[in-house]
Amino acid sequence: SEQVGIWSNHLDTSSEGLIWQYIGTPNGTLGSYPAYNWTSNNECPGDYKPELRPWYISGSSGQKNMVIFIDISNTAPASNTRVNYEKQIAILLLGTLSFRDFVTIIPYSDFPAPYDENVMVRATLENVNALIDYVNTITVNTGGSTNIGLAMQTAFTILHNSVDSGDTSGCTNTMVLLTNGENEIKSINPQTVVDDNS
């Protein structure tokens, strides 16, 4: 690819002190220096996608605080299927984080049930694995309705607590709302919560 060609132009002539380097592109191309034949390595599958790896996402998006909301309300006949899809998405998102990021998971229906009620956790391998285990235990709240506003209030409380305690990336806050799209409990307007905390 053209991007890899530009990157590799002067590696052979200006590699003083350069031991190892790699590049991933948005179209899935991976280049490394020194060159390595990945197809001969049985541990590297042919469907390796550098653009989905934590090092690529961290380099392209920067460090961040991420809140992932999982709607566990029982508002439709297919709620179990929807929650399973939301869990798969949450696990994929967790897999993109690096140790520079901070994260929390907030399952919600009538009330939120955050992973940690006080602060976000650093996205170390150990913490990400614990979060994945937590996500795998999430189930539909039988009879529960959707209260996005209260979930948002909880997220902002956690973000503020995290800043106060130093458990923050100090950079961008990213909220990923996985939902059925219907805010059934309207006593707290989600947009007002966001506006009040922006």
C-alpha positions in Angstrom: 0.0 0.0 0.0 1.1 3.6 -0.6 1.1 4.4 3.2 3.4 1.5 3.9 5.7 2.5 1.0 6.0 6.1 2.4 6.7 4.7 5.9 9.4 2.3 4.7 11.2 4.6 2.2 14.3 5.3 4.3 14.3 2.5 6.9 17.4 0.8 5.4 19.4 4.0 5.3 18.3 5.8 8.5 17.8 2.9 10.9 20.5 4.0 13.4 19.1 3.0 16.8 15.9 1.6 15.2 15.4 -2.0 16.5 11.8 -2.7 15.6 8.9 -0.8 14.1 5.4 -1.6 12.7 2.6 0.2 11.0 -1.1 -0.7 10.5 -3.4 1.1 8.0 -7.1 1.6 7.9 -7.5 -0.9 5.0 -5.9 -3.7 7.1 -2.3 -3.6 5.8 0.4 -4.4 8.3 4.1 -3.6 7.8 7.0 -4.4 10.1 10.7 -3.6 10.3 12.7 -5.8 10.2 10.5 -7.7 7.8 8.9 -10.9 9.0 7.0 -13.6 7.1 3.8 -13.7 9.1 2.3 -16.5 6.9 4.9 -18.9 8.2 3.9 -18.3 11.8 1.1 -20.7 12.8 0.3 -18.4 15.8 -0.8 -15.5 13.6 -4.1 -16.1 11.9 -4.7 -15.0 8.4 -7.6 -12.8 9.5 -5.4 -10.6 11.7 -6.7 -7.0 11.5 -4.3 -4.4 12.8 -7.0 -1.7 12.7 -8.8 -3.5 15.5 -5.7 -3.9 17.8 -5.3 -1.8 20.9 -2.0 -0.3 19.7 -3.6 0.9 16.5 -6.7 2.3 18.1 -4.7 4.0 20.9 -2.5 5.6 18.3 -5.3 6.7 16.1 -7.8 7.9 18.8 -5.5 8.7 21.7 -6.1 7.8 25.3 -9.7 8.0 26.6 -12.2 7.4 29.3 -14.9 5.1 28.1 -18.3 4.4 29.5 -20.2 1.5 27.9 -23.9 1.4 28.7 -25.7 -2.0 28.2 -29.5 -1.8 28.1 -30.8 -4.8 30.0 -34.5 -3.8 30.0 -37.1 -6.4 29.1 -39.0 -4.2 26.6 -39.4 -6.5 23.6 -39.9 -10.2 22.9 -36.3 -10.4 21.6 -34.7 -8.7 24.6 -32.4 -11.7 25.3 -31.1 -11.6 21.8 -30.6 -7.8 21.9 -28.7 -8.0 25.2 -26.5 -10.8 23.8 -25.6 -8.5 20.9 -24.9 -5.6 23.2 -22.6 -7.9 25.3 -20.7 -8.9 22.2 -20.2 -5.3 21.2 -19.1 -4.4 24.7 -16.5 -7.2 24.7 -15.2 -6.1 21.3 -14.9 -2.5 22.6 -13.0 -3.7 25.7 -10.6 -5.5 23.4 -9.6 -2.2 21.7 -8.5 -0.5 24.9 -4.9 0.0 26.1 -3.4 0.6 29.5 -3.6 4.4 28.8 -7.4 4.2 28.9 -9.9 4.1 31.7 -13.3 2.3 31.4 -16.5 1.3 33.2 -19.5 -0.8 32.2 -23.0 0.4 33.2 -25.8 -2.2 32.7 -29.1 -0.4 33.2 -32.8 -0.8 33.0 -35.0 0.9 35.7 -31.7 1.5 37.6 -28.1 1.4 36.6 -25.8 -1.3 38.0 -22.2 0.0 37.3 -19.2 -2.3 37.4 -17.6 0.0 40.1 -20.0 2.6 41.6 -17.2 5.0 42.4 -14.6 5.3 39.7 -13.4 4.0 36.3 -10.7 1.4 36.1 -7.5 1.5 34.1 -7.7 -0.8 31.1 -4.9 -3.1 32.1 -5.1 -6.7 30.8 -6.2 -7.9 34.2 -9.0 -5.3 34.5 -10.2 -5.8 30.9 -10.4 -9.5 31.6 -12.4 -8.9 34.8 -14.7 -6.5 32.9 -15.3 -9.2 30.2 -16.1 -11.7 32.9 -18.5 -9.1 34.4 -20.2 -8.5 31.0 -20.6 -12.3 30.5 -22.7 -12.4 33.7 -25.1 -9.7 32.6 -28.7 -10.8 31.9 -32.0 -9.2 31.0 -33.8 -7.6 33.9 -37.2 -9.3 33.7 -39.9 -6.6 33.9 -37.3 -3.8 33.7 -37.9 -0.6 31.7 -35.3 1.6 30.1 -34.0 4.6 32.1 -31.3 6.2 30.0 -31.4 9.5 32.0 -30.5 7.8 35.3 -27.8 5.7 33.6 -26.3 8.9 32.2 -26.4 10.7 35.6 -24.5 7.7 37.1 -21.9 7.8 34.4 -21.2 11.5 34.9 -20.9 10.9 38.7 -18.4 8.2 38.0 -16.5 10.4 35.6 -16.4 13.2 38.1 -15.3 10.9 40.9 -12.6 9.4 38.6 -11.2 12.9 37.9 -11.2 13.7 41.6 -9.4 10.4 42.5 -6.9 10.6 39.6 -8.5 7.5 37.9 -8.7 9.1 34.5 -6.8 9.3 31.3 -7.1 13.1 31.5 -8.3 13.2 27.9 -11.4 12.5 25.9 -14.6 11.1 27.5 -16.4 8.5 25.2 -19.8 7.2 26.0 -21.1 4.2 24.0 -24.9 3.7 24.5 -26.1 0.2 23.6 -29.9 0.3 23.8 -33.2 -0.7 22.2 -33.5 3.0 21.4 -36.6 3.7 23.6 -36.2 5.7 26.8 -39.3 4.5 28.6 -38.8 6.3 32.0 -38.8 10.0 31.1 -38.5 11.6 34.6 -34.8 12.3 33.8 -34.1 13.6 30.3 -30.8 12.1 28.9 -30.1 15.2 26.8 -30.5 17.5 29.7 -28.1 15.4 31.7 -25.5 15.6 28.9 -26.0 19.3 28.5 -25.7 19.9 32.3 -22.3 18.1 32.3 -20.8 19.4 29.1 
